[in-house]
Amino acid sequence: MSSLSVTPAPVTRLRLTARGRRVIAFLVALPVVVALGLAIVGGGAALASAEAGVPSGSFAEITVMSGETLWSIAEDVAPQADPRDVVAEISRLNALDGGVVAAGQRIAIPSEYLAAP
């Protein structure tokens, strides 16, 4: 039998020139710059809304008294309606986050609930 001797291939190191390092840095930074640019340009879109405004005569304003909640206000202004629906409508109209109101706060009540007997 004959024996074969295998010599390992010489190990070469990758050497980057200054230009190569600049190209690599550019390629790594490019997605970050593009994402940041899109966030800056599209950031104002989050403030826009396709929802039309509410006409001025379609609601009345009341002042929240101490101890009142949206639920108690809904029961007072529309005893015949489901309070959950009234609370949801008041929250939507006033853009209330979490449905919390404070004493002295002025909130809008849809006139459809105020006009009902």
Helices and strands as residue ranges (DSSP letters): H 18-42, G 43-47, G 56-58, E 59-63, H 70-77, H 83-94, E 106-110, H 111-114
